[in-house]
Amino acid sequence: MKAKRSGPRIVGYEILRRVESGEVSGYPLDPRKDRAVLGAQEQRYLVPPDVDVFELGLIDRPGPHALLPIDEDDRPLWDDVIDLLVSEAEATRQRELLRKAYRTLCATIAEADELAASVDEWSRRGEAHPIFGMLRLATIDVWAARRRGMGQLGVGELGALHAEVARRVAARIRAHVVGPTVGRRRGH
Protein backbone atom coordinates (compact mmCIF):
# COMPACT_ATOMS: atom_id res chain seq x y z
CA MET A 1 0.00 0.00 0.00
CA LYS A 2 1.35 3.40 -0.96
CA ALA A 3 1.52 6.19 1.56
CA LYS A 4 -0.38 9.31 0.53
CA ARG A 5 1.55 12.51 0.01
CA SER A 6 0.58 15.42 2.18
CA GLY A 7 0.43 17.80 -0.79
CA PRO A 8 1.54 18.27 -4.36
CA ARG A 9 5.17 17.49 -5.16
CA ILE A 10 7.08 20.69 -5.88
CA VAL A 11 9.49 20.38 -8.81
CA GLY A 12 10.85 23.89 -8.60
CA TYR A 13 10.29 27.58 -7.99
CA GLU A 14 9.77 30.36 -10.50
CA ILE A 15 11.32 33.66 -9.49
CA LEU A 16 8.89 36.55 -9.75
CA ARG A 17 9.66 40.27 -9.71
CA ARG A 18 7.38 43.29 -9.71
CA VAL A 19 7.59 45.10 -13.02
CA GLU A 20 7.03 48.61 -14.32
CA SER A 21 4.88 49.15 -17.40
CA GLY A 22 7.88 50.23 -19.50
CA GLU A 23 9.67 46.92 -18.87
CA VAL A 24 7.09 44.79 -20.68
CA SER A 25 5.97 46.50 -23.84
CA GLY A 26 2.53 45.79 -25.23
CA TYR A 27 0.97 44.77 -21.92
CA PRO A 28 -0.97 47.05 -19.58
CA LEU A 29 0.51 46.54 -16.12
CA ASP A 30 -0.34 47.55 -12.59
CA PRO A 31 3.12 47.91 -10.93
CA ARG A 32 1.57 47.40 -7.47
CA LYS A 33 0.56 43.83 -8.21
CA ASP A 34 1.82 42.63 -11.60
CA ARG A 35 4.89 40.42 -11.62
CA ALA A 36 7.13 38.96 -14.29
CA VAL A 37 8.72 35.54 -14.26
CA LEU A 38 12.49 35.76 -14.51
CA GLY A 39 13.91 33.72 -17.32
CA ALA A 40 15.70 33.71 -20.61
CA GLN A 41 14.23 34.02 -24.08
CA GLU A 42 13.96 30.26 -24.42
CA GLN A 43 12.58 29.38 -20.97
CA ARG A 44 11.86 30.51 -17.43
CA TYR A 45 14.26 29.98 -14.53
CA LEU A 46 12.89 27.01 -12.59
CA VAL A 47 14.99 26.64 -9.46
CA PRO A 48 14.91 23.11 -7.95
CA PRO A 49 13.51 22.88 -4.40
CA ASP A 50 16.86 22.10 -2.72
CA VAL A 51 18.80 24.91 -4.44
CA ASP A 52 19.72 28.11 -2.57
CA VAL A 53 18.60 30.79 -5.00
CA PHE A 54 21.18 33.24 -3.61
CA GLU A 55 24.12 31.01 -4.62
CA LEU A 56 23.28 31.18 -8.32
CA GLY A 57 23.43 34.82 -9.37
CA LEU A 58 19.83 34.82 -10.58
CA ILE A 59 18.41 37.87 -8.82
CA ASP A 60 20.43 40.93 -9.76
CA ARG A 61 17.99 43.70 -8.86
CA PRO A 62 17.15 44.85 -5.36
CA GLY A 63 13.58 44.97 -4.15
CA PRO A 64 10.67 42.62 -3.63
CA HIS A 65 10.71 39.26 -5.37
CA ALA A 66 8.82 36.03 -4.82
CA LEU A 67 9.42 32.31 -5.24
CA LEU A 68 6.36 30.64 -6.79
CA PRO A 69 6.26 26.87 -6.21
CA ILE A 70 5.47 24.80 -9.33
CA ASP A 71 4.09 21.29 -8.95
CA GLU A 72 4.81 18.22 -11.05
CA ASP A 73 1.86 19.05 -13.32
CA ASP A 74 3.44 22.48 -14.06
CA ARG A 75 0.78 24.25 -11.99
CA PRO A 76 1.69 27.29 -9.88
CA LEU A 77 0.89 27.01 -6.16
CA TRP A 78 -0.11 30.63 -5.49
CA ASP A 79 -1.09 29.94 -1.87
CA ASP A 80 2.49 28.88 -1.09
CA VAL A 81 4.42 31.85 -2.54
CA ILE A 82 7.58 32.77 -0.60
CA ASP A 83 8.27 36.50 -0.48
CA LEU A 84 11.87 37.73 -0.75
CA LEU A 85 13.24 41.19 -0.18
CA VAL A 86 16.58 41.51 -1.94
CA SER A 87 18.92 44.18 -0.60
CA GLU A 88 21.20 46.29 -2.79
CA ALA A 89 24.20 44.47 -1.29
CA GLU A 90 22.73 41.05 -2.16
CA ALA A 91 21.82 42.19 -5.68
CA THR A 92 25.40 43.41 -6.14
CA ARG A 93 26.71 40.02 -4.95
CA GLN A 94 24.36 38.27 -7.38
CA ARG A 95 25.59 40.42 -10.28
CA GLU A 96 29.17 39.56 -9.36
CA LEU A 97 28.37 35.81 -9.41
CA LEU A 98 26.95 36.22 -12.91
CA ARG A 99 29.95 38.31 -14.01
CA LYS A 100 32.29 35.55 -12.77
CA ALA A 101 30.42 33.01 -14.90
CA TYR A 102 30.66 35.39 -17.89
CA ARG A 103 34.40 35.97 -17.34
CA THR A 104 34.95 32.22 -17.12
CA LEU A 105 33.12 31.78 -20.42
CA CYS A 106 35.19 34.52 -22.07
CA ALA A 107 38.41 32.96 -20.76
CA THR A 108 37.34 29.64 -22.26
CA ILE A 109 36.32 30.50 -25.82
CA ALA A 110 38.19 31.77 -28.89
CA GLU A 111 35.26 34.08 -29.71
CA ALA A 112 35.58 36.08 -26.48
CA ASP A 113 36.23 39.39 -28.25
CA GLU A 114 33.21 38.96 -30.52
CA LEU A 115 31.01 38.04 -27.57
CA ALA A 116 32.24 41.04 -25.57
CA ALA A 117 31.52 43.36 -28.53
CA SER A 118 28.01 41.92 -28.83
CA VAL A 119 27.37 42.30 -25.08
CA ASP A 120 28.60 45.91 -25.27
CA GLU A 121 26.26 46.61 -28.20
CA TRP A 122 23.26 45.21 -26.34
CA SER A 123 24.25 47.22 -23.26
CA ARG A 124 24.37 50.46 -25.27
CA ARG A 125 20.77 49.75 -26.29
CA GLY A 126 19.86 49.22 -22.62
CA GLU A 127 19.11 45.53 -23.11
CA ALA A 128 20.44 42.41 -21.45
CA HIS A 129 22.36 40.13 -23.81
CA PRO A 130 20.86 36.61 -24.18
CA ILE A 131 24.18 35.08 -23.07
CA PHE A 132 23.36 36.05 -19.48
CA GLY A 133 20.10 34.10 -19.59
CA MET A 134 21.97 31.12 -21.00
CA LEU A 135 24.55 31.39 -18.21
CA ARG A 136 21.82 31.52 -15.58
CA LEU A 137 19.96 28.51 -17.01
CA ALA A 138 23.17 26.49 -17.24
CA THR A 139 24.08 27.51 -13.68
CA ILE A 140 20.75 26.15 -12.39
CA ASP A 141 21.27 22.87 -14.27
CA VAL A 142 24.89 22.39 -13.20
CA TRP A 143 24.22 23.39 -9.59
CA ALA A 144 21.27 21.00 -9.31
CA ALA A 145 23.27 18.13 -10.82
CA ARG A 146 26.40 18.65 -8.67
CA ARG A 147 25.02 19.90 -5.35
CA ARG A 148 26.08 17.86 -2.35
CA GLY A 149 25.20 18.82 1.20
CA MET A 150 23.58 21.97 2.52
CA GLY A 151 26.52 24.31 3.10
CA GLN A 152 27.40 27.21 0.83
CA LEU A 153 29.70 26.60 -2.12
CA GLY A 154 33.37 27.17 -1.43
CA VAL A 155 35.67 29.09 -3.78
CA GLY A 156 36.92 25.90 -5.45
CA GLU A 157 33.42 24.50 -5.88
CA LEU A 158 32.22 27.80 -7.33
CA GLY A 159 35.14 27.82 -9.77
CA ALA A 160 34.34 24.27 -10.87
CA LEU A 161 30.67 25.20 -11.25
CA HIS A 162 31.54 28.21 -13.43
CA ALA A 163 33.93 26.11 -15.54
CA GLU A 164 31.21 23.54 -16.25
CA VAL A 165 28.67 26.31 -16.94
CA ALA A 166 31.13 27.90 -19.39
CA ARG A 167 31.69 24.56 -21.11
CA ARG A 168 27.94 23.99 -21.54
CA VAL A 169 27.21 27.50 -22.76
CA ALA A 170 30.18 27.39 -25.15
CA ALA A 171 28.78 24.18 -26.65
CA ARG A 172 25.32 25.74 -26.88
CA ILE A 173 26.57 28.80 -28.79
CA ARG A 174 28.94 26.61 -30.82
CA ALA A 175 32.02 28.49 -29.67
CA HIS A 176 35.51 27.06 -29.89
CA VAL A 177 36.69 26.01 -26.44
CA VAL A 178 40.36 26.80 -26.15
CA GLY A 179 41.06 27.12 -22.44
CA PRO A 180 41.70 29.91 -20.00
CA THR A 181 44.51 31.55 -22.00
CA VAL A 182 42.49 33.04 -24.90
CA GLY A 183 40.31 36.14 -24.85
CA ARG A 184 40.90 39.69 -23.76
CA ARG A 185 38.30 39.74 -20.94
CA ARG A 186 40.27 37.77 -18.35
CA GLY A 187 41.06 40.74 -16.14
CA HIS A 188 37.55 42.22 -16.07
Backbone hydrogen bonds, N-H to C=O, Kabsch-Sander energy under -0.5 kcal/mol:
donor,donor_aa,acceptor,acceptor_aa,energy
11,V,70,I,-2.7
12,G,70,I,-1.1
13,Y,47,V,-2.2
14,E,68,L,-2.6
15,I,45,Y,-0.6
16,L,14,E,-0.6
16,L,66,A,-3.2
17,R,36,A,-2.1
18,R,64,P,-0.9
19,V,34,D,-1.4
23,E,20,E,-1.6
24,V,20,E,-0.7
24,V,21,S,-0.6
25,S,23,E,-0.5
27,Y,24,V,-1.2
33,K,30,D,-1.9
34,D,30,D,-3.3
36,A,17,R,-3.0
38,L,15,I,-3.1
38,L,36,A,-0.5
40,A,43,Q,-3.3
45,Y,38,L,-2.5
46,L,44,R,-0.7
47,V,13,Y,-2.6
47,V,45,Y,-0.6
51,V,48,P,-1.9
53,V,51,V,-0.9
55,E,52,D,-2.4
56,L,53,V,-1.0
58,L,53,V,-0.7
60,D,58,L,-0.8
63,G,86,V,-3.0
65,H,84,L,-2.9
66,A,16,L,-2.0
67,L,82,I,-2.9
68,L,14,E,-2.8
68,L,66,A,-0.6
70,I,12,G,-2.8
71,D,75,R,-2.6
72,E,9,R,-1.4
74,D,71,D,-2.3
77,L,69,P,-2.8
78,W,76,P,-0.9
80,D,77,L,-2.0
81,V,78,W,-1.0
82,I,67,L,-2.4
83,D,81,V,-0.6
84,L,65,H,-2.9
86,V,63,G,-2.6
86,V,84,L,-0.6
87,S,85,L,-0.6
91,A,87,S,-2.4
92,T,88,E,-2.3
93,R,89,A,-2.1
94,Q,90,E,-2.4
95,R,91,A,-2.3
96,E,92,T,-2.0
97,L,93,R,-1.9
98,L,94,Q,-1.9
99,R,95,R,-2.6
100,K,96,E,-2.3
101,A,97,L,-1.7
102,Y,98,L,-2.3
103,R,99,R,-3.0
104,T,100,K,-2.3
105,L,101,A,-2.1
106,C,102,Y,-2.7
107,A,103,R,-2.1
108,T,104,T,-0.5
108,T,105,L,-1.4
109,I,105,L,-1.2
110,A,176,H,-2.4
112,A,109,I,-1.0
115,L,111,E,-2.5
116,A,112,A,-2.8
117,A,113,D,-2.2
118,S,114,E,-2.1
119,V,115,L,-2.8
120,D,116,A,-2.5
121,E,117,A,-2.1
122,W,118,S,-2.4
123,S,119,V,-2.5
124,R,120,D,-2.3
125,R,121,E,-1.3
126,G,123,S,-1.7
127,E,122,W,-2.5
132,F,129,H,-1.6
133,G,129,H,-0.6
134,M,130,P,-2.1
135,L,131,I,-2.5
136,R,132,F,-2.2
137,L,133,G,-2.6
138,A,134,M,-2.5
139,T,135,L,-2.3
140,I,136,R,-2.2
141,D,137,L,-2.1
142,V,138,A,-2.9
143,W,139,T,-2.8
144,A,140,I,-2.5
145,A,141,D,-1.9
146,R,142,V,-2.1
147,R,143,W,-2.1
158,L,154,G,-2.7
159,G,155,V,-2.3
160,A,156,G,-2.3
161,L,157,E,-2.4
162,H,158,L,-2.6
163,A,159,G,-2.1
164,E,160,A,-2.2
165,V,161,L,-2.5
166,A,162,H,-2.7
167,R,163,A,-2.1
168,R,164,E,-2.4
169,V,165,V,-2.7
170,A,166,A,-2.7
171,A,167,R,-2.0
172,R,168,R,-2.2
173,I,169,V,-2.4
174,R,171,A,-0.8
175,A,170,A,-2.8
177,V,175,A,-0.7
178,V,108,T,-3.0
178,V,176,H,-0.5
179,G,108,T,-1.5
182,V,107,A,-0.8
182,V,179,G,-1.1
186,R,183,G,-0.6
187,G,184,R,-0.5
188,H,185,R,-1.6
